[in-house]
Amino acid sequence: VPCNEDPLSFVEANPEQAKRRLKRLGEEWSEEVLLLCDTHFFFDKIETCDVTQVHSLAEEDDHQDLENYEFEKDG
C-alpha cells in the first residue's frame, strides 16, 4: 500500500491481494516472535520438552480425595 493511499480503500479495491499481503505479514510476525523467544527467552531449549508437569506427576498420585486433607499438618 503506498503511503498516501488509505489502507481500507486498498483492501476494498484489492481483497485478494490484501489477503495475501496480510497472510504474509502474519507469517513474518510469527517468525519474528519465535526468533525473539529463541534468542532472548531460551525457547529453543525448552520447546522439545513435551511433558507437562501435571502429567509427569501422575504416577505419584494415589487418587485419594483431598477435600478434608489437612495440608498445615503435612510435614
Backbone atoms as SQL, in Angstrom:
CREATE TABLE atoms (id INTEGER PRIMARY KEY, chain TEXT, resi INTEGER, resn TEXT, atom TEXT, x REAL, y REAL, z REAL);
INSERT INTO atoms VALUES
  (1, 'A', 1, 'VAL', 'N', 0.853, -1.181, 0.000),
  (2, 'A', 1, 'VAL', 'CA', 0.000, 0.000, 0.000),
  (3, 'A', 1, 'VAL', 'C', 0.892, 1.235, 0.000),
  (4, 'A', 2, 'PRO', 'N', 0.756, 2.084, -0.991),
  (5, 'A', 2, 'PRO', 'CA', 1.525, 3.329, -0.986),
  (6, 'A', 2, 'PRO', 'C', 1.188, 4.168, 0.240),
  (7, 'A', 3, 'CYS', 'N', 2.151, 4.958, 0.682),
  (8, 'A', 3, 'CYS', 'CA', 1.985, 5.741, 1.908),
  (9, 'A', 3, 'CYS', 'C', 0.802, 6.695, 1.856),
  (10, 'A', 4, 'ASN', 'N', 0.492, 7.209, 0.684),
  (11, 'A', 4, 'ASN', 'CA', -0.582, 8.193, 0.589),
  (12, 'A', 4, 'ASN', 'C', -1.941, 7.548, 0.328),
  (13, 'A', 5, 'GLU', 'N', -2.000, 6.225, 0.247),
  (14, 'A', 5, 'GLU', 'CA', -3.260, 5.537, -0.030),
  (15, 'A', 5, 'GLU', 'C', -3.891, 5.052, 1.266),
  (16, 'A', 6, 'ASP', 'N', -5.202, 5.195, 1.347),
  (17, 'A', 6, 'ASP', 'CA', -5.952, 4.717, 2.504),
  (18, 'A', 6, 'ASP', 'C', -5.953, 3.188, 2.500),
  (19, 'A', 7, 'PRO', 'N', -5.503, 2.538, 3.574),
  (20, 'A', 7, 'PRO', 'CA', -5.442, 1.070, 3.590),
  (21, 'A', 7, 'PRO', 'C', -6.804, 0.416, 3.361),
  (22, 'A', 8, 'LEU', 'N', -7.859, 1.004, 3.914),
  (23, 'A', 8, 'LEU', 'CA', -9.182, 0.426, 3.735),
  (24, 'A', 8, 'LEU', 'C', -9.607, 0.469, 2.269),
  (25, 'A', 9, 'SER', 'N', -9.297, 1.559, 1.583),
  (26, 'A', 9, 'SER', 'CA', -9.609, 1.668, 0.154),
  (27, 'A', 9, 'SER', 'C', -8.871, 0.597, -0.637),
  (28, 'A', 10, 'PHE', 'N', -7.613, 0.354, -0.271),
  (29, 'A', 10, 'PHE', 'CA', -6.825, -0.668, -0.949),
  (30, 'A', 10, 'PHE', 'C', -7.458, -2.042, -0.744),
  (31, 'A', 11, 'VAL', 'N', -7.867, -2.334, 0.488),
  (32, 'A', 11, 'VAL', 'CA', -8.457, -3.637, 0.792),
  (33, 'A', 11, 'VAL', 'C', -9.764, -3.816, 0.027),
  (34, 'A', 12, 'GLU', 'N', -10.572, -2.772, 0.011),
  (35, 'A', 12, 'GLU', 'CA', -11.841, -2.865, -0.706),
  (36, 'A', 12, 'GLU', 'C', -11.623, -3.041, -2.211),
  (37, 'A', 13, 'ALA', 'N', -10.632, -2.389, -2.756),
  (38, 'A', 13, 'ALA', 'CA', -10.369, -2.465, -4.194),
  (39, 'A', 13, 'ALA', 'C', -9.613, -3.732, -4.587),
  (40, 'A', 14, 'ASN', 'N', -8.834, -4.299, -3.676),
  (41, 'A', 14, 'ASN', 'CA', -7.971, -5.459, -3.970),
  (42, 'A', 14, 'ASN', 'C', -8.066, -6.505, -2.863),
  (43, 'A', 15, 'PRO', 'N', -9.223, -7.103, -2.630),
  (44, 'A', 15, 'PRO', 'CA', -9.360, -8.003, -1.475),
  (45, 'A', 15, 'PRO', 'C', -8.427, -9.211, -1.503),
  (46, 'A', 16, 'GLU', 'N', -8.224, -9.806, -2.649),
  (47, 'A', 16, 'GLU', 'CA', -7.351, -10.986, -2.712),
  (48, 'A', 16, 'GLU', 'C', -5.893, -10.612, -2.474),
  (49, 'A', 17, 'GLN', 'N', -5.461, -9.517, -3.061),
  (50, 'A', 17, 'GLN', 'CA', -4.077, -9.078, -2.859),
  (51, 'A', 17, 'GLN', 'C', -3.866, -8.685, -1.398),
  (52, 'A', 18, 'ALA', 'N', -4.847, -8.013, -0.817),
  (53, 'A', 18, 'ALA', 'CA', -4.743, -7.624, 0.591),
  (54, 'A', 18, 'ALA', 'C', -4.688, -8.862, 1.478),
  (55, 'A', 19, 'LYS', 'N', -5.481, -9.857, 1.146),
  (56, 'A', 19, 'LYS', 'CA', -5.484, -11.102, 1.917),
  (57, 'A', 19, 'LYS', 'C', -4.111, -11.766, 1.878),
  (58, 'A', 20, 'ARG', 'N', -3.510, -11.823, 0.693),
  (59, 'A', 20, 'ARG', 'CA', -2.169, -12.424, 0.571),
  (60, 'A', 20, 'ARG', 'C', -1.134, -11.628, 1.355),
  (61, 'A', 21, 'ARG', 'N', -1.217, -10.301, 1.249),
  (62, 'A', 21, 'ARG', 'CA', -0.252, -9.454, 1.975),
  (63, 'A', 21, 'ARG', 'C', -0.403, -9.611, 3.485),
  (64, 'A', 22, 'LEU', 'N', -1.653, -9.653, 3.942),
  (65, 'A', 22, 'LEU', 'CA', -1.871, -9.807, 5.384),
  (66, 'A', 22, 'LEU', 'C', -1.410, -11.172, 5.876),
  (67, 'A', 23, 'LYS', 'N', -1.631, -12.197, 5.074),
  (68, 'A', 23, 'LYS', 'CA', -1.163, -13.529, 5.458),
  (69, 'A', 23, 'LYS', 'C', 0.360, -13.545, 5.558),
  (70, 'A', 24, 'ARG', 'N', 1.013, -12.952, 4.549),
  (71, 'A', 24, 'ARG', 'CA', 2.484, -12.885, 4.562),
  (72, 'A', 24, 'ARG', 'C', 2.978, -12.083, 5.767),
  (73, 'A', 25, 'LEU', 'N', 2.307, -10.978, 6.058),
  (74, 'A', 25, 'LEU', 'CA', 2.684, -10.165, 7.215),
  (75, 'A', 25, 'LEU', 'C', 2.538, -10.964, 8.511),
  (76, 'A', 26, 'GLY', 'N', 1.448, -11.708, 8.640),
  (77, 'A', 26, 'GLY', 'CA', 1.250, -12.548, 9.826),
  (78, 'A', 26, 'GLY', 'C', 2.332, -13.601, 9.961),
  (79, 'A', 27, 'GLU', 'N', 2.708, -14.219, 8.847),
  (80, 'A', 27, 'GLU', 'CA', 3.771, -15.228, 8.878),
  (81, 'A', 27, 'GLU', 'C', 5.104, -14.606, 9.271),
  (82, 'A', 28, 'GLU', 'N', 5.376, -13.402, 8.749),
  (83, 'A', 28, 'GLU', 'CA', 6.628, -12.717, 9.104),
  (84, 'A', 28, 'GLU', 'C', 6.653, -12.372, 10.595),
  (85, 'A', 29, 'TRP', 'N', 5.534, -11.890, 11.110),
  (86, 'A', 29, 'TRP', 'CA', 5.468, -11.560, 12.544),
  (87, 'A', 29, 'TRP', 'C', 5.641, -12.821, 13.391),
  (88, 'A', 30, 'SER', 'N', 5.036, -13.909, 12.953),
  (89, 'A', 30, 'SER', 'CA', 5.174, -15.170, 13.679),
  (90, 'A', 30, 'SER', 'C', 6.639, -15.592, 13.747),
  (91, 'A', 31, 'GLU', 'N', 7.341, -15.488, 12.620),
  (92, 'A', 31, 'GLU', 'CA', 8.767, -15.820, 12.599),
  (93, 'A', 31, 'GLU', 'C', 9.562, -14.915, 13.525),
  (94, 'A', 32, 'GLU', 'N', 9.242, -13.628, 13.530),
  (95, 'A', 32, 'GLU', 'CA', 9.957, -12.678, 14.383),
  (96, 'A', 32, 'GLU', 'C', 9.717, -12.968, 15.863),
  (97, 'A', 33, 'VAL', 'N', 8.487, -13.304, 16.211),
  (98, 'A', 33, 'VAL', 'CA', 8.174, -13.616, 17.613),
  (99, 'A', 33, 'VAL', 'C', 8.931, -14.864, 18.048),
  (100, 'A', 34, 'LEU', 'N', 8.942, -15.897, 17.198),
  (101, 'A', 34, 'LEU', 'CA', 9.676, -17.122, 17.543),
  (102, 'A', 34, 'LEU', 'C', 11.170, -16.859, 17.644),
  (103, 'A', 35, 'LEU', 'N', 11.709, -16.045, 16.751),
  (104, 'A', 35, 'LEU', 'CA', 13.126, -15.695, 16.816),
  (105, 'A', 35, 'LEU', 'C', 13.433, -14.953, 18.114),
  (106, 'A', 36, 'LEU', 'N', 12.575, -14.034, 18.490),
  (107, 'A', 36, 'LEU', 'CA', 12.745, -13.304, 19.744),
  (108, 'A', 36, 'LEU', 'C', 12.736, -14.268, 20.930),
  (109, 'A', 37, 'CYS', 'N', 11.791, -15.200, 20.931),
  (110, 'A', 37, 'CYS', 'CA', 11.712, -16.181, 22.019),
  (111, 'A', 37, 'CYS', 'C', 12.945, -17.076, 22.052),
  (112, 'A', 38, 'ASP', 'N', 13.400, -17.486, 20.861),
  (113, 'A', 38, 'ASP', 'CA', 14.590, -18.340, 20.783),
  (114, 'A', 38, 'ASP', 'C', 15.833, -17.630, 21.306),
  (115, 'A', 39, 'THR', 'N', 16.005, -16.373, 20.937),
  (116, 'A', 39, 'THR', 'CA', 17.252, -15.689, 21.262),
  (117, 'A', 39, 'THR', 'C', 17.263, -15.055, 22.656),
  (118, 'A', 40, 'HIS', 'N', 16.104, -14.660, 23.157),
  (119, 'A', 40, 'HIS', 'CA', 16.096, -13.946, 24.432),
  (120, 'A', 40, 'HIS', 'C', 15.407, -14.687, 25.573),
  (121, 'A', 41, 'PHE', 'N', 14.580, -15.675, 25.254),
  (122, 'A', 41, 'PHE', 'CA', 13.852, -16.386, 26.303),
  (123, 'A', 41, 'PHE', 'C', 14.144, -17.876, 26.301),
  (124, 'A', 42, 'PHE', 'N', 15.166, -18.307, 25.548),
  (125, 'A', 42, 'PHE', 'CA', 15.634, -19.693, 25.526),
  (126, 'A', 42, 'PHE', 'C', 14.547, -20.676, 25.109),
  (127, 'A', 43, 'PHE', 'N', 13.599, -20.216, 24.276),
  (128, 'A', 43, 'PHE', 'CA', 12.515, -21.071, 23.826),
  (129, 'A', 43, 'PHE', 'C', 13.034, -22.293, 23.087),
  (130, 'A', 44, 'ASP', 'N', 14.104, -22.130, 22.333),
  (131, 'A', 44, 'ASP', 'CA', 14.655, -23.255, 21.581),
  (132, 'A', 44, 'ASP', 'C', 15.154, -24.355, 22.505),
  (133, 'A', 45, 'LYS', 'N', 15.502, -24.013, 23.732),
  (134, 'A', 45, 'LYS', 'CA', 15.985, -25.014, 24.690),
  (135, 'A', 45, 'LYS', 'C', 14.843, -25.814, 25.305),
  (136, 'A', 46, 'ILE', 'N', 13.667, -25.190, 25.433),
  (137, 'A', 46, 'ILE', 'CA', 12.567, -25.876, 26.112),
  (138, 'A', 46, 'ILE', 'C', 11.467, -26.369, 25.172),
  (139, 'A', 47, 'GLU', 'N', 11.498, -25.967, 23.892),
  (140, 'A', 47, 'GLU', 'CA', 10.404, -26.356, 23.005),
  (141, 'A', 47, 'GLU', 'C', 10.342, -27.854, 22.763),
  (142, 'A', 48, 'THR', 'N', 11.425, -28.587, 23.015),
  (143, 'A', 48, 'THR', 'CA', 11.404, -30.038, 22.844),
  (144, 'A', 48, 'THR', 'C', 10.908, -30.753, 24.091),
  (145, 'A', 49, 'CYS', 'N', 10.773, -30.039, 25.192),
  (146, 'A', 49, 'CYS', 'CA', 10.214, -30.643, 26.400),
  (147, 'A', 49, 'CYS', 'C', 8.724, -30.822, 26.191),
  (148, 'A', 50, 'ASP', 'N', 8.317, -32.052, 26.091),
  (149, 'A', 50, 'ASP', 'CA', 6.962, -32.358, 25.669),
  (150, 'A', 50, 'ASP', 'C', 6.059, -32.745, 26.839),
  (151, 'A', 51, 'VAL', 'N', 6.585, -32.822, 28.036),
  (152, 'A', 51, 'VAL', 'CA', 5.839, -33.320, 29.180),
  (153, 'A', 51, 'VAL', 'C', 5.350, -32.152, 30.026),
  (154, 'A', 52, 'THR', 'N', 4.069, -32.147, 30.308),
  (155, 'A', 52, 'THR', 'CA', 3.548, -31.123, 31.217),
  (156, 'A', 52, 'THR', 'C', 3.767, -31.586, 32.643),
  (157, 'A', 53, 'GLN', 'N', 3.867, -30.663, 33.561),
  (158, 'A', 53, 'GLN', 'CA', 4.160, -31.043, 34.941),
  (159, 'A', 53, 'GLN', 'C', 3.069, -31.899, 35.556),
  (160, 'A', 54, 'VAL', 'N', 1.826, -31.584, 35.302),
  (161, 'A', 54, 'VAL', 'CA', 0.735, -32.345, 35.900),
  (162, 'A', 54, 'VAL', 'C', 0.796, -33.797, 35.447),
  (163, 'A', 55, 'HIS', 'N', 0.992, -34.006, 34.149),
  (164, 'A', 55, 'HIS', 'CA', 1.054, -35.382, 33.654),
  (165, 'A', 55, 'HIS', 'C', 2.297, -36.105, 34.130),
  (166, 'A', 56, 'SER', 'N', 3.370, -35.405, 34.327),
  (167, 'A', 56, 'SER', 'CA', 4.595, -36.075, 34.764),
  (168, 'A', 56, 'SER', 'C', 4.487, -36.522, 36.220),
  (169, 'A', 57, 'LEU', 'N', 3.565, -35.962, 36.973),
  (170, 'A', 57, 'LEU', 'CA', 3.372, -36.358, 38.375),
  (171, 'A', 57, 'LEU', 'C', 2.276, -37.402, 38.549),
  (172, 'A', 58, 'ALA', 'N', 1.639, -37.838, 37.485),
  (173, 'A', 58, 'ALA', 'CA', 0.511, -38.767, 37.572),
  (174, 'A', 58, 'ALA', 'C', 0.894, -40.069, 38.286),
  (175, 'A', 59, 'GLU', 'N', 2.098, -40.549, 38.090),
  (176, 'A', 59, 'GLU', 'CA', 2.490, -41.812, 38.726),
  (177, 'A', 59, 'GLU', 'C', 2.621, -41.679, 40.239),
  (178, 'A', 60, 'GLU', 'N', 2.762, -40.451, 40.727),
  (179, 'A', 60, 'GLU', 'CA', 2.853, -40.222, 42.170),
  (180, 'A', 60, 'GLU', 'C', 1.486, -40.058, 42.831),
  (181, 'A', 61, 'ASP', 'N', 0.439, -39.892, 42.028),
  (182, 'A', 61, 'ASP', 'CA', -0.902, -39.635, 42.551),
  (183, 'A', 61, 'ASP', 'C', -1.522, -40.914, 43.084),
  (184, 'A', 62, 'ASP', 'N', -1.989, -40.888, 44.338),
  (185, 'A', 62, 'ASP', 'CA', -2.652, -42.053, 44.916),
  (186, 'A', 62, 'ASP', 'C', -4.172, -41.970, 44.767),
  (187, 'A', 63, 'HIS', 'N', -4.661, -40.943, 44.133),
  (188, 'A', 63, 'HIS', 'CA', -6.076, -40.740, 43.813),
  (189, 'A', 63, 'HIS', 'C', -6.964, -40.638, 45.044),
  (190, 'A', 64, 'GLN', 'N', -6.403, -40.271, 46.163),
  (191, 'A', 64, 'GLN', 'CA', -7.220, -40.078, 47.370),
  (192, 'A', 64, 'GLN', 'C', -7.840, -38.686, 47.339),
  (193, 'A', 65, 'ASP', 'N', -9.048, -38.590, 47.889),
  (194, 'A', 65, 'ASP', 'CA', -9.763, -37.320, 47.948),
  (195, 'A', 65, 'ASP', 'C', -9.031, -36.388, 48.915),
  (196, 'A', 66, 'LEU', 'N', -8.765, -35.167, 48.486),
  (197, 'A', 66, 'LEU', 'CA', -8.029, -34.205, 49.308),
  (198, 'A', 66, 'LEU', 'C', -8.933, -33.136, 49.921),
  (199, 'A', 67, 'GLU', 'N', -10.242, -33.348, 49.815),
  (200, 'A', 67, 'GLU', 'CA', -11.175, -32.337, 50.310),
  (201, 'A', 67, 'GLU', 'C', -10.990, -32.064, 51.800),
  (202, 'A', 68, 'ASN', 'N', -10.742, -33.093, 52.578),
  (203, 'A', 68, 'ASN', 'CA', -10.588, -32.903, 54.029),
  (204, 'A', 68, 'ASN', 'C', -9.136, -33.053, 54.492),
  (205, 'A', 69, 'TYR', 'N', -8.214, -33.040, 53.548),
  (206, 'A', 69, 'TYR', 'CA', -6.805, -33.191, 53.887),
  (207, 'A', 69, 'TYR', 'C', -6.305, -31.952, 54.627),
  (208, 'A', 70, 'GLU', 'N', -5.523, -32.178, 55.675),
  (209, 'A', 70, 'GLU', 'CA', -5.015, -31.078, 56.486),
  (210, 'A', 70, 'GLU', 'C', -3.573, -30.772, 56.041),
  (211, 'A', 71, 'PHE', 'N', -3.459, -29.884, 55.067),
  (212, 'A', 71, 'PHE', 'CA', -2.167, -29.546, 54.496),
  (213, 'A', 71, 'PHE', 'C', -1.245, -28.884, 55.513),
  (214, 'A', 72, 'GLU', 'N', -1.809, -28.157, 56.477),
  (215, 'A', 72, 'GLU', 'CA', -0.982, -27.494, 57.501),
  (216, 'A', 72, 'GLU', 'C', -0.234, -28.493, 58.369),
  (217, 'A', 73, 'LYS', 'N', -0.784, -29.683, 58.538),
  (218, 'A', 73, 'LYS', 'CA', -0.148, -30.685, 59.387),
  (219, 'A', 73, 'LYS', 'C', 0.787, -31.599, 58.612),
  (220, 'A', 74, 'ASP', 'N', 0.825, -31.421, 57.312),
  (221, 'A', 74, 'ASP', 'CA', 1.685, -32.253, 56.478),
  (222, 'A', 74, 'ASP', 'C', 3.122, -31.730, 56.594),
  (223, 'A', 75, 'GLY', 'N', 4.060, -32.615, 56.820),
  (224, 'A', 75, 'GLY', 'CA', 5.444, -32.245, 57.004),
  (225, 'A', 75, 'GLY', 'C', 6.098, -31.954, 55.741);
